[in-house]
Amino acid sequence: MGRAITVTELNTILATDADVSVLDVRSPEEWADVHIDDSRVQLIPLQELMNDPSKADKPGDTYVICNSGSRSAMAQMLLNTRGISVIDVTGGMQAWKQAGYGVTSDHE
């Protein structure tokens, strides 16, 4: 099992470290409903990542988030086996929203 952090830790990292990226591996529909409001967060659905893992190979620390944590854990396992180190965000967007951290919706 790879490294994991909580949404609280990710929120602190996003507020203090400019050299990080976040991969959201949910579907485009889930992203449109709600996603983290930060320019360093990029949507790469899990299926797309499975087809081209190199999309996740970025400088600096990369964090992976999904809705509840299962897809991000799968993405982490896939990427780690390909030599790309990423950190799983436990609890996903459900935990992020429950904590009251900033989100945006494309439907607003």
C-alpha positions in Angstrom: 0.0 0.0 0.0 1.3 3.5 -0.9 1.3 6.7 0.9 -2.0 8.3 1.9 -3.1 11.6 3.4 -6.4 13.0 4.7 -8.4 15.8 3.1 -7.3 18.1 6.0 -3.7 17.5 5.1 -4.3 18.1 1.4 -6.1 21.4 2.2 -3.1 22.5 4.2 -0.7 21.4 1.4 -2.7 23.3 -1.3 -2.6 26.4 0.9 1.2 26.3 1.5 2.9 24.4 -1.3 2.8 25.7 -4.9 4.7 22.8 -6.4 2.0 20.1 -6.1 -0.7 18.7 -8.4 -3.9 16.9 -7.7 -5.4 14.3 -10.1 -9.1 13.9 -9.8 -9.9 10.4 -11.3 -13.7 10.7 -11.2 -15.9 10.9 -14.3 -16.4 14.2 -16.2 -20.0 14.2 -14.9 -18.9 14.0 -11.3 -16.3 16.7 -11.9 -19.0 19.0 -13.4 -21.2 18.5 -10.3 -18.4 19.4 -7.8 -14.7 19.6 -7.7 -11.9 21.3 -5.7 -11.6 24.9 -6.7 -7.8 25.1 -7.4 -5.9 25.5 -10.7 -3.6 22.6 -9.7 -6.4 20.1 -9.8 -6.7 18.3 -13.1 -9.4 15.8 -14.2 -8.0 12.6 -15.6 -10.8 9.9 -15.3 -9.5 6.5 -14.0 -10.1 4.8 -17.4 -8.1 7.4 -19.2 -5.3 7.1 -16.7 -5.3 3.3 -17.2 -4.9 3.8 -20.9 -2.1 6.4 -20.5 -0.5 6.4 -17.1 2.2 8.9 -18.3 -0.5 11.7 -17.9 0.1 11.5 -14.2 3.9 11.9 -14.4 4.4 15.4 -13.2 7.2 17.2 -11.2 6.6 17.6 -7.5 4.2 15.7 -5.3 1.0 14.4 -7.0 -2.1 13.6 -5.0 -4.9 11.5 -6.3 -8.6 12.0 -5.3 -11.9 10.4 -6.3 -15.4 10.4 -4.8 -14.9 8.2 -1.7 -11.4 6.7 -2.1 -11.7 3.5 -4.0 -10.8 4.7 -7.5 -7.9 6.9 -6.2 -6.5 3.8 -4.4 -6.7 1.9 -7.6 -5.1 4.7 -9.5 -2.3 4.9 -7.0 -1.7 1.1 -7.3 -1.6 1.3 -11.1 0.7 4.3 -11.2 3.0 3.0 -8.5 3.5 -0.3 -10.5 4.5 1.9 -13.5 7.1 3.8 -11.4 5.0 6.9 -10.9 4.8 7.9 -7.3 1.5 9.5 -6.2 -0.2 10.0 -2.8 -3.8 8.8 -2.2 -6.3 11.2 -0.6 -8.4 9.1 1.8 -12.1 9.8 1.9 -12.1 11.6 -1.4 -14.5 14.4 -2.4 -17.1 13.1 0.1 -14.7 13.8 3.0 -13.5 17.1 1.3 -17.1 18.4 1.1 -18.0 17.2 4.6 -15.0 19.1 6.0 -16.4 22.2 4.4 -13.4 23.0 2.1 -13.7 25.0 -1.1 -15.5 23.5 -4.1 -16.9 24.7 -7.3 -19.5 23.4 -9.7 -19.7 23.8 -13.5 -23.5 24.0 -13.1 -23.5 27.3 -11.2 
